[in-house]
Amino acid sequence: MPSFRQIQYFLTVADLGGFTPAAASLFIAQSALSRQISQLEEELGFILFEREPRGVRLTPAGAVYRERVATIPTTLASAAEEGLQLARGESGVLKLLHSSTIPATSLMPVLDAFTARCQKARVELDRASSEEQVSLVANGNADVGVIRLPVLRRDSRVRFVELEAEPLWVAFPADHPMAGQESVPVASLQHELFVSAVYRERGGLARVVTDLCLQRGFVPSTARIVSPKTSMLNLVAAGRGIAIVPERMTTLGGQSIVFVQLSDEDARSTCALVLPIQPTLLARTFADILTN
């Protein structure tokens, strides 16, 4: 297999049209250069140059060989540069997950800052439940997740970084009697139908909402159609019931929905980053931007 040095020597001779100018350009003796080209020809099994009194001329086989190997130096240089950028955390792919109660739109300012800092990096954004994110990050199928606490599944291969808690709001149909109030207490929702899924055996928003209601002495009454995802807002808009949602989701409603903040001090929900114990440089950069 020809060495990279031999290919460089061959290309220089071909570009400059002779051994004398090529040797001067490469800062080696002409005899050493001639020997390297002869060894290359011997290894390839065909002649690269026709030696002439005033220089050299590529043989037909040499011309084809030159066409094929001409991009090798540039390719190797690009590979080295890309490797260096990746090692510095300036390029590569960040596989980012988020839960449905953390809309992608709420992450856009952070993603804009991330792509500005890591200009050659790409982001693959996908949605997964908080519980799924723990497994995906732990198994190396994602670099970082943005989850909603609590999560019932824990894994020693990941760590959690809590973010600032956000207030909870009630999504009412626009014609609901309480839609015009500035704020409402959780207790006032005792007789309402919830289109959001009510699960105490699950984590995330469903657990937070259920616990808030149980602490006030009632179990949320479920509507006939429920959803644990952002589609719950479509059900509210259709007048099928109400939903308690985090502040991040209040940007998703349309004209048929009115958001009213809960007045209870404990009506708050916390998100967190889920990271592997040894995160990639890109994941660290994203986490730094989100937490600072």
N, C-alpha and C positions, 0 to 999 in steps of 0.2 A: 504494500500500500504506500503510495507516494506520501511524503511528509508535507506539511503545510509550507515549510521553508522551501522545498523544491518547487512547489506550485507558485510561490511568490517569485522565485528566481525565474521560472519559465515565463510568467506573465510580464515581468520586467524586461526580459530580453525581447519578448514579442512586441511589447509596447515601444521600446526604444530602437528596435531594429538591428541590434548587434550586441556582442559580448562586451566590447570595450565601454560604451556608454552605460550599459547595464551594471557592469562591475563598479564603475565610478559612482553610480547612483546608490548601489547597495553597500558601498564601502568594503568590498572584498576584492581579493586578487582575481584577475581574469582567469588564471589557470584553475582556481578553486571553483569559480562559477561554471567554467566549461566542464569540469569534472562532475559537478552536481547535475548538470543537464544531461550529460552522457549516462549517468546512473539512472536518471529518471526515464530516459529513452529505453534503457535496457530493461527496466522494471515494467514499463508499459508494453514493450514488445514492438514498438514502431518508432520511426524517426520523426522528430518534431520540427526540425529545421533543416533547410538546405543551406549549407555553409557556402557563402560566396565571398569573393575578394573584398567587397566593400560592406560586408555585413551578413545578415542571415535573412532567409525568407521562410515563412511557415509552409510546411508541406500540407496537402489537403487534410491528412489525418491530424496534423498539428493545429490546423485552423478549427477543425471540429472540436478538438480537445480544449482549445482556448475558449471557444464559445460556451462549453459546458462548465468550465472551472472559473470563469471570469468573475462570477458573483461570490465565490467562496470567501475572499477576504472581507468583503462588505457584510456578508451573512454572519461571519464569526465575530466581527466587531459589533454588529447589532445585537447578537446574542449576549455578548459580554456586557454591553450597556444595559440591556433589559434585565439581565441577572443582577447587576449592581443596583438598578432601580428597585427591583423586587426585594433585594436584601435590605435596602434602606426604607422599605415600606412606601415607596413612591408610585408603584404600579402593581398590577395584579388584579384579582377579582375578589371582591368582598361579598360573600354569601350572607345576606341579611334577612332575617325573619321578623315578622311582627304579627301580633294577634289582631283579630277582627275589631276589637274595641280600642285599638290604637291605629286609627286610619293612616294610610300612607301619606295623606296630605299633611298630617301633623308632623311628619318626619322630614318634610321637604326642606325646611331651613337648615336642619342638621346635614342632610344629604348634599345641599348646595355648598355648605362650608367644607364638607369632606371632599367633594370633587374638586373644589378650588384648591385645597391643600394637596391632594394627591391627583394631579391632573392627568396622569396616565393610567389611573385605576378605573375599573368598572365595578358597578354594583349590580348584583342579581338579587332583586327584591321579591320575596314570596310571603304568603300568609300561612300561618299555622297556629293551632291552639297553643296556649301557654304550656300545657302538659307535653304536647308533641315537641315543642321547641327544646325542652330540656334534653330529650333523647337525641334529637337531631344534632344539637351542638355537642353533646357528650360523645356521640359516635363519629364526629368529624364531618357530618353531612352539611353543616352550616358553620359559619364563623362566629356569628353573634345573633342573639335574639332579643327582641323587646317584648316583654311579657307583662301580664297583669297579675299581681299577687292577690290572694295566696296561690301557690302551687302545692299540690299534695305529693307530687313525684319529686324526689330529690335524687341526686347522683353525685358521687364524690369526685367525678371528673369535671364538674362545672362549678362556677361560683356565681353568686347573685350580687348585683350592685343596685341597691334601691335608688329610685329617682324621687323627686319631690312629689308629694301627694297632691291630687287634684280634686276639686269639689265634684259632688254628684248632682245631677239635675234630673228632673222628671220631664219626659217627652209626652205631652198631651196632644190629642187631636185639637185642631184650632177652635172647634166649637165646644170644647169641654168647659164646664162651669169654673174650674180652677185655673184655666189657661190665662186669665187676666191678672192673676196674683203675682206679686213680686217674688215671693218665696212661699214654700209650703213645708210643714213638718212631715216626717215619714209616717207618723201615726195617722195623718189625714188620708192616707192611701189604703187604709184597711179594707175598704169595701170596693176597691177598684180591681179590674181584671188586668193582669200583667201579661203582655205579649212576649216579654223576655223570659227565657227559660229559668225555671226555679229549681235549683239543685243545691243541696247542702253537701252532697258527696262529691261535688266537683269543686275545682278551684276557680280563680279568676273572678270576673264580675258577678257571675251567678251566685257564688258563695258570699260575696260581700253584700249583695242585695238581700239574699235570704237571711243572713245574720242580722242585718239592720232591722228587718221586719220582725224576726223572732224576738229580738231584744225589746220590742215594743208590744209583745204579746199576741202577735198574729202571724199566720202563715200566708204568704202572698197567694191570692186566688189567681189561678191561671186561666187565660182566655182559651178558647177552643183551638186557636191557631197560635203557636208560639215559635220563637226562633232564638237561638243563642248567638246569632251573628248580626251584622249591621242591617240585615233585612228586617229586623224587628221594627226599624223605623218606618218601613213600608207598611207594616201592619198598623202602626200608630196612625199614619197618614190616612189609612183606610177606615179609621174609626173602630178598630177591633179591640182596642185597649190602650194601656199606658206602658211605659218602660222607664226604668231608672238607668241613666247612662252617665258615663264620665264626661267631663267638660270637653275633652277632645272630640267627642262625637256630636257636639252641638253645632258643628259647622256642616253637618251632613243633612240636616233637615230641610224640607221645602216649605212652601207656603201653607201646607196643610198641617204643619206641626208647630207647636209653641213649646219652647223649653223654659222651665221654671226651676230655679235653684232650690235645693233642699236646705232648710234652715238649721237642721241639726248639726252640731259641731262635729260629730263623728261621721257625718255623711261625706266621707272622702274615700278615695281609692288610690292605691299606689302601684306604679309600674316599676319594673326593674329590668336591668340588662342581665342576660344570661351569657356567660363567657366560659370558654374552656380554661382550665387551670393555666395553660400556657397559650394565650391567644396569639394570633398572627399580628404582625406589625400593623396591618390595615385595620384589624379589629380593635387594636389598642388605640389607634388614631380616632376611629369612630367613637369609641367609648369616651375618650378624652374630650372630644367636641361636645358630646351629648351631656356630659356631667359637669362641664365648666361653663 
